[in-house]
Amino acid sequence: MDATDYRETVRAGVLDEDTFVELTLKDVLRSKQTPYRKVVVRPVLVKKKRHLQFSSFTNTQDITKNYRGEDAVRQLDELLSQPYGSIHLRSTSGDVRVRVKSDAQAEVQHSAPAPQATPPTLTHDRAKALPLPPEQPDPFLREIGIQNDQGGVRPQMRAKLTQINEFLKLLDHTGGAGRADGSSIEVLDLGCGSAHLTFAAYHYLNHVRGIPARVTGVDRNPTLIKKCEALRERLGYVDLSFERKAIAEYEPPRPPDLVLSLHACDTATDDALALAVRWEARAVLSAPCCHHYLNTRIRSDVFAPVLRHGILKQRTADILTDAFRALVLRIMGYRTDVIEFINPEHTSRNLMIRAVRTSESDHASYVREYEELKAFWDVTPYLEKLLGDKLQERTNSSAPIVA
Protein backbone atom coordinates (compact mmCIF):
# COMPACT_ATOMS: atom_id res chain seq x y z
CA MET A 1 0.00 0.00 0.00
CA ASP A 2 1.31 3.48 -0.77
CA ALA A 3 1.61 6.33 1.71
CA THR A 4 -1.55 8.11 0.59
CA ASP A 5 -3.71 5.01 1.04
CA TYR A 6 -2.59 4.11 4.56
CA ARG A 7 -2.78 7.73 5.73
CA GLU A 8 -6.35 8.01 4.48
CA THR A 9 -7.23 4.75 6.25
CA VAL A 10 -5.77 5.96 9.53
CA ARG A 11 -7.27 9.45 9.12
CA ALA A 12 -10.74 8.05 8.55
CA GLY A 13 -10.42 5.80 11.60
CA VAL A 14 -9.42 8.66 13.90
CA LEU A 15 -12.23 10.89 12.68
CA ASP A 16 -14.88 8.19 13.22
CA GLU A 17 -16.33 9.45 16.51
CA ASP A 18 -18.35 6.28 17.11
CA THR A 19 -15.44 3.83 17.05
CA PHE A 20 -12.08 5.61 17.56
CA VAL A 21 -10.17 4.63 20.74
CA GLU A 22 -6.50 5.54 20.32
CA LEU A 23 -3.77 6.26 17.75
CA THR A 24 -0.06 5.72 18.47
CA LEU A 25 2.82 6.77 16.19
CA LYS A 26 6.44 5.94 17.02
CA ASP A 27 9.78 4.64 15.66
CA VAL A 28 11.02 7.48 13.47
CA LEU A 29 12.35 6.26 10.13
CA ARG A 30 16.12 6.03 9.80
CA SER A 31 17.78 9.23 8.56
CA LYS A 32 14.54 11.15 9.24
CA GLN A 33 13.73 13.57 12.04
CA THR A 34 10.63 14.54 13.98
CA PRO A 35 10.14 16.81 17.00
CA TYR A 36 8.87 13.87 19.07
CA ARG A 37 9.83 10.24 19.43
CA LYS A 38 6.21 9.21 20.00
CA VAL A 39 2.72 10.74 19.72
CA VAL A 40 -0.54 9.33 21.14
CA VAL A 41 -3.97 10.66 20.10
CA ARG A 42 -7.14 10.03 22.12
CA PRO A 43 -10.67 11.46 22.19
CA VAL A 44 -11.47 13.56 25.29
CA LEU A 45 -14.18 15.88 26.55
CA VAL A 46 -13.34 19.47 27.39
CA LYS A 47 -16.22 21.57 28.71
CA LYS A 48 -18.61 18.89 27.45
CA LYS A 49 -17.28 19.12 23.89
CA ARG A 50 -15.37 16.38 22.11
CA HIS A 51 -11.71 17.10 21.35
CA LEU A 52 -8.74 15.13 20.11
CA GLN A 53 -5.93 15.04 22.65
CA PHE A 54 -2.40 14.91 21.21
CA SER A 55 0.20 13.68 23.72
CA SER A 56 3.73 14.13 22.36
CA PHE A 57 6.78 12.57 24.00
CA THR A 58 10.45 13.52 23.88
CA ASN A 59 13.11 11.81 25.99
CA THR A 60 12.46 14.23 28.84
CA GLN A 61 9.01 15.76 28.32
CA ASP A 62 5.37 14.81 27.83
CA ILE A 63 3.42 17.58 26.07
CA THR A 64 -0.37 17.33 25.88
CA LYS A 65 -2.65 19.61 23.84
CA ASN A 66 -6.34 19.36 22.94
CA TYR A 67 -7.86 20.37 19.58
CA ARG A 68 -11.38 20.48 18.21
CA GLY A 69 -13.01 20.61 14.80
CA GLU A 70 -10.91 21.85 11.91
CA ASP A 71 -7.96 22.51 14.22
CA ALA A 72 -7.97 18.85 15.23
CA VAL A 73 -8.10 17.74 11.60
CA ARG A 74 -5.18 20.00 10.70
CA GLN A 75 -3.13 18.66 13.60
CA LEU A 76 -3.94 15.10 12.56
CA ASP A 77 -2.94 15.71 8.95
CA GLU A 78 0.32 17.30 10.08
CA LEU A 79 1.01 14.34 12.34
CA LEU A 80 0.34 11.79 9.59
CA SER A 81 2.82 13.57 7.34
CA GLN A 82 5.63 12.90 9.84
CA PRO A 83 8.06 10.01 9.11
CA TYR A 84 6.97 7.56 11.81
CA GLY A 85 7.69 3.92 11.04
CA SER A 86 5.11 2.33 13.35
CA ILE A 87 1.44 3.35 13.50
CA HIS A 88 -1.26 1.63 15.54
CA LEU A 89 -4.93 2.64 15.27
CA ARG A 90 -7.25 1.16 17.89
CA SER A 91 -11.00 1.22 17.43
CA THR A 92 -14.03 -0.76 18.53
CA SER A 93 -14.46 -2.03 14.97
CA GLY A 94 -10.91 -3.38 14.65
CA ASP A 95 -7.25 -2.45 14.83
CA VAL A 96 -5.00 -1.20 12.02
CA ARG A 97 -1.22 -1.58 12.27
CA VAL A 98 1.05 0.11 9.75
CA ARG A 99 4.75 -0.61 9.32
CA VAL A 100 6.18 2.12 7.10
CA LYS A 101 9.19 1.03 5.06
CA SER A 102 9.79 4.22 3.11
CA ASP A 103 8.08 7.42 2.02
CA ALA A 104 6.22 5.49 -0.66
CA GLN A 105 5.75 2.00 0.78
CA ALA A 106 4.02 0.57 3.83
CA GLU A 107 2.63 -2.71 5.13
CA VAL A 108 -0.88 -2.53 6.60
CA GLN A 109 -2.45 -5.18 8.80
CA HIS A 110 -6.06 -5.27 9.94
CA SER A 111 -7.10 -7.27 13.00
CA ALA A 112 -10.12 -7.85 15.20
CA PRO A 113 -10.67 -5.39 18.05
CA ALA A 114 -9.10 -6.14 21.44
CA PRO A 115 -11.35 -8.17 23.79
CA GLN A 116 -12.01 -5.10 25.95
CA ALA A 117 -12.04 -2.52 23.15
CA THR A 118 -15.09 -0.52 24.23
CA PRO A 119 -15.78 3.12 23.42
CA PRO A 120 -13.65 5.20 25.82
CA THR A 121 -15.14 7.21 28.64
CA LEU A 122 -14.13 10.69 27.54
CA THR A 123 -12.61 12.91 30.20
CA HIS A 124 -10.82 16.23 29.93
CA ASP A 125 -8.33 15.25 32.65
CA ARG A 126 -5.80 12.90 31.13
CA ALA A 127 -4.44 12.04 34.56
CA LYS A 128 -7.69 10.17 35.13
CA ALA A 129 -7.33 8.16 31.91
CA LEU A 130 -5.36 5.44 33.67
CA PRO A 131 -4.40 2.08 32.13
CA LEU A 132 -6.44 0.30 34.84
CA PRO A 133 -9.06 2.81 36.05
CA PRO A 134 -9.83 2.38 39.77
CA GLU A 135 -13.54 2.96 39.22
CA GLN A 136 -13.80 0.14 36.65
CA PRO A 137 -14.27 -3.39 38.07
CA ASP A 138 -11.48 -5.65 36.84
CA PRO A 139 -11.20 -9.42 37.51
CA PHE A 140 -7.41 -9.13 37.65
CA LEU A 141 -7.45 -6.35 40.27
CA ARG A 142 -10.02 -8.26 42.28
CA GLU A 143 -8.01 -11.50 42.18
CA ILE A 144 -4.80 -9.86 43.46
CA GLY A 145 -6.71 -8.15 46.25
CA ILE A 146 -6.66 -4.53 45.05
CA GLN A 147 -10.41 -4.41 44.44
CA ASN A 148 -13.12 -5.92 46.64
CA ASP A 149 -15.91 -8.13 45.35
CA GLN A 150 -17.97 -5.04 44.49
CA GLY A 151 -15.19 -3.59 42.30
CA GLY A 152 -14.10 -0.89 44.73
CA VAL A 153 -10.43 -0.27 45.53
CA ARG A 154 -9.43 -1.35 49.05
CA PRO A 155 -8.07 1.73 50.90
CA GLN A 156 -4.84 -0.02 51.91
CA MET A 157 -4.17 -0.99 48.26
CA ARG A 158 -4.47 2.44 46.65
CA ALA A 159 -0.70 2.96 46.68
CA LYS A 160 -0.18 -0.42 44.99
CA LEU A 161 -2.70 0.45 42.25
CA THR A 162 -0.95 3.80 41.74
CA GLN A 163 2.35 1.97 41.32
CA ILE A 164 0.83 -0.47 38.83
CA ASN A 165 -0.71 2.32 36.74
CA GLU A 166 2.50 4.36 36.70
CA PHE A 167 4.40 1.27 35.60
CA LEU A 168 1.89 0.51 32.82
CA LYS A 169 2.14 4.09 31.54
CA LEU A 170 5.91 3.68 31.26
CA LEU A 171 5.38 0.32 29.59
CA ASP A 172 3.11 1.99 27.05
CA HIS A 173 5.60 4.76 26.31
CA THR A 174 8.65 2.52 26.18
CA GLY A 175 8.02 -1.03 25.03
CA GLY A 176 4.30 -1.56 24.70
CA ALA A 177 4.11 -1.82 20.91
CA GLY A 178 3.19 -5.07 19.21
CA ARG A 179 4.73 -6.64 16.14
CA ALA A 180 3.56 -5.63 12.67
CA ASP A 181 2.78 -9.27 11.83
CA GLY A 182 0.65 -9.69 14.97
CA SER A 183 2.89 -12.37 16.53
CA SER A 184 3.51 -12.42 20.27
CA ILE A 185 6.08 -10.15 21.82
CA GLU A 186 8.39 -11.66 24.45
CA VAL A 187 8.50 -10.03 27.88
CA LEU A 188 10.89 -11.02 30.68
CA ASP A 189 10.50 -9.86 34.27
CA LEU A 190 13.79 -10.67 36.00
CA GLY A 191 13.60 -10.81 39.78
CA CYS A 192 9.80 -10.74 39.62
CA GLY A 193 9.19 -11.36 43.34
CA SER A 194 5.46 -11.49 44.12
CA ALA A 195 4.93 -10.52 40.45
CA HIS A 196 2.07 -8.02 40.75
CA LEU A 197 3.67 -5.98 37.97
CA THR A 198 4.39 -9.13 35.94
CA PHE A 199 0.71 -10.05 36.02
CA ALA A 200 -0.23 -6.43 35.34
CA ALA A 201 1.97 -6.33 32.23
CA TYR A 202 0.44 -9.56 30.92
CA HIS A 203 -3.12 -8.42 31.61
CA TYR A 204 -2.64 -4.95 30.17
CA LEU A 205 -0.87 -6.03 26.97
CA ASN A 206 -3.08 -9.02 26.17
CA HIS A 207 -6.47 -8.00 27.49
CA VAL A 208 -6.55 -4.19 27.49
CA ARG A 209 -4.26 -3.28 24.58
CA GLY A 210 -4.95 -6.44 22.57
CA ILE A 211 -1.22 -7.01 21.96
CA PRO A 212 -0.30 -10.73 22.04
CA ALA A 213 2.44 -11.14 24.63
CA ARG A 214 4.25 -14.08 26.19
CA VAL A 215 5.45 -13.06 29.65
CA THR A 216 7.98 -14.92 31.82
CA GLY A 217 8.75 -14.09 35.44
CA VAL A 218 12.08 -15.21 36.87
CA ASP A 219 12.92 -15.37 40.57
CA ARG A 220 15.02 -17.61 42.80
CA ASN A 221 12.49 -17.72 45.66
CA PRO A 222 10.57 -21.04 45.42
CA THR A 223 7.78 -19.93 47.75
CA LEU A 224 7.02 -16.85 45.63
CA ILE A 225 7.17 -18.85 42.41
CA LYS A 226 4.61 -21.35 43.74
CA LYS A 227 2.27 -18.51 44.73
CA CYS A 228 2.66 -16.91 41.31
CA GLU A 229 1.91 -20.19 39.54
CA ALA A 230 -1.22 -20.68 41.65
CA LEU A 231 -2.43 -17.16 40.82
CA ARG A 232 -1.72 -17.74 37.14
CA GLU A 233 -3.89 -20.88 37.23
CA ARG A 234 -6.74 -19.02 38.92
CA LEU A 235 -6.61 -16.26 36.31
CA GLY A 236 -6.16 -18.67 33.39
CA TYR A 237 -3.23 -16.75 31.86
CA VAL A 238 -1.95 -19.34 29.37
CA ASP A 239 1.02 -17.35 28.02
CA LEU A 240 2.40 -16.40 31.43
CA SER A 241 5.07 -18.64 32.95
CA PHE A 242 7.51 -18.56 35.86
CA GLU A 243 11.06 -19.88 36.25
CA ARG A 244 12.80 -20.51 39.59
CA LYS A 245 16.34 -19.37 38.86
CA ALA A 246 18.82 -16.67 39.72
CA ILE A 247 18.90 -13.95 37.06
CA ALA A 248 22.56 -14.65 36.31
CA GLU A 249 21.73 -18.31 35.54
CA TYR A 250 18.70 -17.72 33.33
CA GLU A 251 18.89 -18.15 29.55
CA PRO A 252 15.73 -17.15 27.64
CA PRO A 253 14.42 -19.71 25.14
CA ARG A 254 13.66 -16.84 22.74
CA PRO A 255 15.12 -13.33 22.33
CA PRO A 256 13.13 -10.94 24.56
CA ASP A 257 11.52 -7.80 23.17
CA LEU A 258 11.10 -6.18 26.57
CA VAL A 259 13.12 -6.81 29.73
CA LEU A 260 11.81 -5.70 33.12
CA SER A 261 13.83 -5.64 36.32
CA LEU A 262 11.90 -4.08 39.17
CA HIS A 263 13.69 -3.81 42.51
CA ALA A 264 16.24 -6.57 41.95
CA CYS A 265 18.81 -6.24 44.72
CA ASP A 266 22.32 -4.85 44.19
CA THR A 267 24.15 -6.52 41.27
CA ALA A 268 21.07 -8.57 40.28
CA THR A 269 20.00 -5.42 38.42
CA ASP A 270 23.29 -5.57 36.51
CA ASP A 271 22.63 -9.23 35.70
CA ALA A 272 19.27 -8.22 34.20
CA LEU A 273 20.74 -5.33 32.18
CA ALA A 274 23.54 -7.54 30.88
CA LEU A 275 21.02 -10.15 29.73
CA ALA A 276 18.98 -7.49 27.94
CA VAL A 277 22.08 -6.18 26.14
CA ARG A 278 23.38 -9.63 25.18
CA TRP A 279 20.01 -10.63 23.74
CA GLU A 280 19.50 -7.21 22.13
CA ALA A 281 16.13 -6.57 23.74
CA ARG A 282 14.42 -3.64 22.10
CA ALA A 283 13.45 -2.02 25.41
CA VAL A 284 14.36 -2.17 29.10
CA LEU A 285 12.61 -0.89 32.21
CA SER A 286 14.70 -1.28 35.34
CA ALA A 287 13.90 0.05 38.82
CA PRO A 288 17.06 -0.65 40.88
CA CYS A 289 16.86 -1.55 44.53
CA CYS A 290 19.75 -1.48 46.98
CA HIS A 291 23.33 -0.68 45.84
CA HIS A 292 26.36 -2.13 47.58
CA TYR A 293 29.01 -2.99 45.02
CA LEU A 294 30.48 0.48 44.46
CA ASN A 295 29.98 1.58 48.05
CA THR A 296 33.11 -0.27 49.18
CA ARG A 297 35.14 0.68 46.10
CA ILE A 298 34.72 4.38 45.30
CA ARG A 299 37.71 6.55 46.22
CA SER A 300 38.33 10.26 45.67
CA ASP A 301 40.53 12.73 47.50
CA VAL A 302 38.30 15.58 46.34
CA PHE A 303 35.19 13.88 47.78
CA ALA A 304 36.83 12.71 50.99
CA PRO A 305 34.64 15.06 53.12
CA VAL A 306 31.58 13.40 51.56
CA LEU A 307 32.78 9.80 51.68
CA ARG A 308 33.70 9.89 55.36
CA HIS A 309 29.98 9.94 56.23
CA GLY A 310 28.35 6.55 55.72
CA ILE A 311 24.95 7.81 54.59
CA LEU A 312 26.47 10.32 52.14
CA LYS A 313 28.85 7.71 50.79
CA GLN A 314 25.97 5.29 50.22
CA ARG A 315 23.89 7.88 48.39
CA THR A 316 26.87 8.87 46.26
CA ALA A 317 27.43 5.22 45.38
CA ASP A 318 23.73 4.86 44.52
CA ILE A 319 23.86 7.77 42.08
CA LEU A 320 27.14 6.65 40.53
CA THR A 321 25.94 3.08 40.09
CA ASP A 322 22.90 4.13 38.07
CA ALA A 323 24.85 6.79 36.15
CA PHE A 324 27.34 4.09 35.08
CA ARG A 325 24.48 1.77 34.11
CA ALA A 326 22.83 4.46 31.98
CA LEU A 327 26.16 5.24 30.25
CA VAL A 328 26.85 1.58 29.50
CA LEU A 329 23.39 1.21 27.95
CA ARG A 330 24.00 4.31 25.81
CA ILE A 331 27.36 2.93 24.68
CA MET A 332 25.66 -0.35 23.76
CA GLY A 333 23.16 1.39 21.49
CA TYR A 334 20.23 2.25 23.75
CA ARG A 335 18.52 5.63 24.06
CA THR A 336 18.54 5.85 27.85
CA ASP A 337 17.19 8.14 30.53
CA VAL A 338 16.80 7.95 34.29
CA ILE A 339 13.41 9.09 35.52
CA GLU A 340 11.19 9.10 38.59
CA PHE A 341 9.12 5.92 38.56
CA ILE A 342 6.54 6.97 41.12
CA ASN A 343 6.03 9.69 43.71
CA PRO A 344 8.40 9.18 46.69
CA GLU A 345 5.40 9.17 49.05
CA HIS A 346 4.51 5.71 47.68
CA THR A 347 8.01 4.16 47.69
CA SER A 348 11.54 5.35 48.37
CA ARG A 349 12.78 3.16 45.49
CA ASN A 350 11.31 5.45 42.88
CA LEU A 351 14.05 5.63 40.24
CA MET A 352 13.62 4.00 36.83
CA ILE A 353 16.21 3.38 34.12
CA ARG A 354 14.39 3.43 30.78
CA ALA A 355 16.22 2.27 27.65
CA VAL A 356 15.12 1.75 24.03
CA ARG A 357 17.38 0.15 21.45
CA THR A 358 18.18 2.39 18.48
CA SER A 359 20.15 2.22 15.25
CA GLU A 360 22.41 5.09 16.32
CA SER A 361 26.10 4.22 16.06
CA ASP A 362 27.77 7.43 17.28
CA HIS A 363 28.68 6.58 20.88
CA ALA A 364 32.18 8.06 21.13
CA SER A 365 31.12 10.88 23.46
CA TYR A 366 29.49 8.38 25.85
CA VAL A 367 32.65 6.27 25.86
CA ARG A 368 34.69 9.33 26.75
CA GLU A 369 32.34 10.27 29.60
CA TYR A 370 32.36 6.70 30.87
CA GLU A 371 36.15 6.36 30.90
CA GLU A 372 36.61 9.73 32.59
CA LEU A 373 34.04 8.90 35.28
CA LYS A 374 35.72 5.55 35.94
CA ALA A 375 39.13 7.19 36.22
CA PHE A 376 37.91 9.89 38.60
CA TRP A 377 36.39 7.38 41.04
CA ASP A 378 38.98 4.65 40.39
CA VAL A 379 36.36 1.91 39.89
CA THR A 380 35.23 -0.70 37.38
CA PRO A 381 31.41 -1.03 37.44
CA TYR A 382 30.01 -4.52 37.84
CA LEU A 383 27.99 -4.24 34.62
CA GLU A 384 31.22 -3.76 32.68
CA LYS A 385 32.58 -6.99 34.13
CA LEU A 386 29.42 -8.84 33.10
CA LEU A 387 29.50 -7.59 29.51
CA GLY A 388 33.23 -8.27 29.08
CA ASP A 389 34.37 -8.32 25.47
CA LYS A 390 30.98 -7.14 24.21
CA LEU A 391 31.48 -3.80 25.91
CA GLN A 392 35.21 -3.81 25.16
CA GLU A 393 34.44 -3.84 21.44
CA ARG A 394 32.34 -0.71 21.82
CA THR A 395 34.72 1.22 24.03
CA ASN A 396 37.88 0.34 22.08
CA SER A 397 39.68 0.66 25.38
CA SER A 398 43.29 -0.48 25.68
CA ALA A 399 42.71 -1.41 29.30
CA PRO A 400 41.42 -4.98 29.75
CA ILE A 401 37.98 -5.49 31.24
CA VAL A 402 38.14 -7.85 34.20
CA ALA A 403 35.87 -10.87 33.76
Secondary structure, 3 states (H helix, E strand, C coil): CCHHHHHHHHHHHHHCCCCEEEEEEEEECCCCCCCCCEEEEEEEEECCEEEEEEEEECCCCEEEEEECHHHHHHHHHHHHCCCEEEEEEEECCCEEEEEEEECCEEEEEEECCCCCCCCCCCCCCHHHCCCCCCCCCCHHHHHCCCECCCCCECHHHHHHHHHHHHHHHHHHHHHCCCCCCCCCEEEEEECCCCCHHHHHHHHHHHHHCCCCEEEEEEECCHHHHHHHHHHHHHHCCCCEEEEECCHHHCCCCCCCCEEEEECCCCCHHHHHHHHHHHCCCCEEEEECCCCCCHHHCCCCCCCHHHHCCHHHHHHHHHHHHHHHHHHHHHHCCEEEEEEECCCCCCCCCCEEEEEEECCCCCCHHHHHHHHHHHHHHCCCCHHHHHHCHHHHHHHCCCCCCCC
